[in-house]
Amino acid sequence: MSQDNAQQIDYWNGEAGHTWVAAQDRLDRMLAPITEALLARAAAAAGERIVDVGCGCGETTLALAGAGARVWGIDISEPMLAHAKARAAGNPSVAFSRTDAATQSFTDDHELVFSRFGVMFFADPGAAFANLRTALAPGGRLCFVCWQSPRDNPWVSIAGAALKPYLPEPAETPDPRDPGPFAFADRDYLRTIVEGAGFTDLAIEPLTPTLQVADDLPGALDFMARVGPMSRAMTELEGDDRDRALEAVRAALAPHLRDDGLRLGAACWLVSARAG
């Protein structure tokens, strides 16, 4: 296990994992348009065996099982897996394991490897996707969704631009391909990773839904400060600096509030391929 993977495991088993559990209902509602499109593309069928990579709190695992499939949800976060197990209690079609998909030893008898935003955090993505391919029977399907760049995601970029003046300059320019939510923003890089791992019939299609971020501005600020890219940045601010930054974010989001809440655009890549 690389140091980068160790850092991810520490992060998702600490406060972040518990925070995502607490926000599970809101997150699943916000991501519903993406989840629906991904499930439609995956087209899980009764009797299929599926690996749900980065299953988190179990929303997609349970949805896939609802199609009659047998689903193995895997994740590195014990807090989220505990919540997923509680949600799935008594369901014989699902199982959960705390394991790293990059190194887990698979049997090649699954028809589908599936992931909703769970494949962008690998320290060595080429090796990780090659390992995921070993889970698939010949002709088995890979189907996942990942974020395009932050600038193409108003639900991130609006708050991020407002927050930036209050944050210290990084010691060095981050590599956009480092493990993180936007590691696969570059479509050509994503293609190189997936095809280099031995997958064929690759399709990478844009998905640009509008997300219901919150019902009101206080709810949006609370949510963004606890979950997602803005939450990590906010950990660097305290006291008056944090208050001023939150006010700047509130002012930037206010023009986008409508009668039905705060709705902001998103941009993802919807990816499908087959085991070669």
C-alpha positions in Angstrom: 0.0 0.0 0.0 1.5 3.4 -1.0 1.7 6.3 1.2 -0.9 8.1 -0.8 -3.4 5.3 -0.3 -2.6 5.2 3.4 -3.4 8.9 3.6 -6.8 8.3 1.8 -7.6 5.5 4.2 -6.7 7.6 7.3 -8.9 10.5 5.9 -12.0 8.4 5.2 -11.8 6.6 8.5 -11.5 9.8 10.5 -13.9 12.7 10.9 -14.6 12.8 7.2 -16.2 9.4 7.2 -18.5 10.2 10.1 -19.4 13.5 8.4 -20.4 11.8 5.2 -22.6 9.4 7.2 -24.3 12.3 8.8 -24.9 13.9 5.4 -25.9 10.7 3.6 -29.5 11.6 3.0 -28.7 15.1 1.7 -25.9 13.7 -0.5 -28.0 11.0 -2.0 -30.7 13.5 -2.8 -28.3 15.9 -4.4 -26.6 13.2 -6.5 -29.9 11.6 -7.5 -29.8 12.7 -11.2 -26.3 11.4 -11.6 -27.1 8.1 -9.8 -30.2 7.6 -12.0 -28.2 8.1 -15.2 -25.4 5.8 -14.0 -27.7 3.0 -13.0 -29.5 3.3 -16.4 -26.2 3.0 -18.2 -25.1 0.0 -16.0 -28.3 -1.8 -16.7 -27.9 -4.4 -13.9 -29.8 -7.5 -14.4 -31.3 -10.2 -12.2 -28.7 -12.8 -11.2 -25.7 -10.7 -12.1 -22.7 -10.5 -9.7 -21.5 -6.9 -9.2 -18.7 -5.2 -7.4 -19.7 -1.6 -6.2 -16.3 0.2 -5.8 -16.3 3.0 -3.2 -19.8 2.1 -2.1 -19.8 4.5 0.8 -23.1 4.4 2.7 -24.6 1.8 0.4 -27.1 3.8 -1.7 -25.9 2.4 -5.0 -25.3 -1.1 -3.7 -28.9 -1.3 -2.6 -30.2 0.2 -5.9 -28.2 -2.4 -7.9 -29.5 -5.2 -5.6 -33.0 -3.9 -6.3 -32.6 -5.0 -9.9 -32.1 -8.6 -8.6 -28.3 -8.6 -8.7 -26.0 -9.9 -6.1 -23.8 -7.0 -5.0 -20.5 -6.7 -3.1 -20.0 -3.2 -1.9 -16.4 -2.4 -1.0 -14.9 0.8 0.5 -12.0 1.9 2.7 -14.2 3.8 5.2 -15.4 1.8 8.2 -17.8 4.5 9.4 -19.6 4.5 6.0 -19.6 0.8 5.7 -21.1 0.4 9.2 -23.9 2.7 8.0 -24.3 0.8 4.8 -24.6 -2.5 6.7 -27.3 -1.1 9.0 -29.3 0.1 5.9 -29.0 -3.3 4.3 -29.7 -5.4 7.4 -31.5 -8.6 6.4 -30.9 -8.2 2.6 -29.4 -11.4 1.4 -28.4 -9.9 -2.0 -25.7 -7.6 -0.6 -22.4 -7.9 1.2 -19.9 -5.3 2.3 -16.2 -5.4 3.0 -13.7 -2.8 4.1 -10.9 -3.2 1.5 -8.8 -1.3 -0.9 -10.1 -1.9 -4.5 -6.6 -1.2 -5.8 -5.1 -4.3 -4.1 -8.1 -6.5 -3.3 -7.7 -10.0 -4.8 -10.8 -10.7 -6.9 -12.3 -13.7 -8.6 -13.1 -13.2 -12.3 -16.7 -14.1 -12.1 -18.4 -10.7 -11.9 -20.5 -9.3 -14.7 -20.2 -5.6 -13.7 -17.7 -3.4 -11.8 -19.6 -0.2 -10.9 -18.7 3.0 -9.1 -20.3 6.3 -8.3 -17.4 8.7 -7.6 -15.3 6.0 -6.0 -12.4 5.5 -8.5 -10.6 8.9 -8.5 -8.6 8.4 -5.3 -6.1 5.7 -6.4 -2.4 6.5 -5.9 -1.6 4.4 -9.0 -4.8 4.5 -11.1 -3.4 2.4 -13.9 -2.5 -0.5 -11.6 -5.8 -0.1 -9.8 -7.9 -0.3 -12.9 -5.9 -3.3 -14.1 -6.7 -4.9 -10.8 -10.4 -4.1 -11.2 -10.4 -5.8 -14.5 -9.4 -9.0 -12.8 -12.9 -9.0 -11.1 -14.7 -9.3 -14.4 -15.6 -12.4 -16.5 -14.7 -12.1 -20.2 -16.8 -9.4 -21.7 -17.8 -8.1 -18.3 -18.8 -4.5 -18.0 -17.1 -1.5 -16.3 -19.4 1.5 -15.5 -18.6 4.5 -13.4 -19.0 8.2 -13.1 -16.3 10.8 -12.2 -16.2 14.6 -12.1 -15.0 16.8 -14.9 -12.9 19.8 -13.9 -13.9 22.1 -11.0 -14.4 25.0 -13.4 -17.0 23.0 -15.2 -18.9 22.3 -12.0 -20.6 25.5 -10.7 -21.7 23.7 -7.5 -17.9 23.7 -6.7 -16.5 26.6 -8.6 -18.8 29.4 -7.4 -18.0 28.8 -3.8 -14.4 28.0 -4.6 -13.8 31.3 -6.3 -15.4 33.2 -3.4 -13.3 31.3 -0.9 -9.9 31.6 -2.7 -8.9 35.1 -1.5 -9.1 33.9 2.1 -6.9 30.9 1.7 -3.1 30.8 1.9 -1.2 30.2 -1.3 -0.1 26.6 -1.6 3.5 25.9 -1.2 3.6 24.2 -4.6 1.2 23.9 -7.5 -1.0 20.8 -7.0 -0.9 18.2 -9.7 -4.5 18.0 -11.0 -4.1 14.3 -11.5 -3.2 13.6 -7.8 -5.8 11.4 -6.0 -8.9 13.4 -5.4 -12.4 14.2 -6.7 -11.1 15.7 -10.0 -8.3 13.4 -10.8 -10.0 12.2 -14.0 -11.1 15.6 -15.2 -8.9 15.3 -18.3 -10.8 13.1 -20.7 -7.7 12.0 -22.7 -5.9 11.1 -19.4 -9.0 9.1 -18.3 -9.0 7.2 -21.7 -5.3 6.4 -21.3 -5.8 5.0 -17.8 -8.9 2.8 -18.7 -7.6 1.5 -22.0 -4.1 1.0 -20.6 -5.6 -1.3 -18.0 -6.9 -3.6 -20.7 -10.5 -2.4 -21.2 -12.1 -2.2 -24.6 -15.2 -0.6 -26.2 -14.6 2.5 -24.0 -17.2 5.3 -24.0 -16.7 8.5 -22.2 -19.8 10.7 -22.4 -20.5 14.1 -20.7 -23.3 14.2 -18.1 -24.3 17.7 -17.1 -27.2 17.6 -14.6 -28.5 20.4 -12.3 -28.1 19.5 -8.7 -30.4 20.4 -5.8 -27.6 21.5 -3.4 -29.9 22.8 -0.6 -33.3 24.2 0.2 -31.8 27.6 1.3 -28.6 29.5 1.8 -28.0 28.6 5.4 -28.4 24.9 4.5 -26.1 25.3 1.5 -23.4 26.9 3.6 -23.6 24.3 6.4 -23.5 21.5 3.8 -20.6 22.9 1.8 -18.5 23.7 4.9 -18.9 20.0 6.1 -18.8 17.9 2.9 -16.9 18.1 -0.4 -14.0 20.2 -1.7 -14.9 23.4 0.2 -14.9 21.5 3.5 -11.2 20.6 3.1 -10.3 24.2 2.4 -12.4 25.5 5.3 -10.2 23.5 7.7 -7.4 26.1 7.1 -9.5 29.0 8.4 -10.4 30.0 11.9 -12.3 32.8 13.7 -12.9 36.0 11.8 -11.2 34.7 8.7 -13.6 31.8 8.5 -16.6 34.1 9.1 -15.5 36.5 6.4 -14.9 33.6 4.0 -18.4 32.1 4.7 -20.0 35.5 4.1 -18.2 35.7 0.8 -19.5 32.3 -0.2 -23.0 33.2 0.9 -22.9 36.4 -1.3 -21.6 34.4 -4.3 -24.4 31.8 -4.0 -27.2 34.2 -3.2 -28.0 35.1 -6.9 -28.5 31.4 -7.7 -31.2 30.8 -5.1 -34.6 30.1 -6.5 -38.0 29.4 -5.0 -37.3 25.7 -5.1 -33.9 26.1 -3.4 -30.3 26.3 -4.5 -29.8 24.5 -7.8 -26.3 24.5 -9.5 -24.9 22.9 -12.5 -22.6 19.9 -12.5 -20.4 18.2 -15.1 -19.3 14.5 -15.0 -17.9 11.9 -17.2 -20.2 8.8 -17.6 -17.8 6.0 -18.5 -18.4 2.5 -19.7 -16.2 -0.3 -21.1 -15.7 -4.0 -21.3 -13.1 -6.4 -20.0 -10.8 -7.2 -23.0 
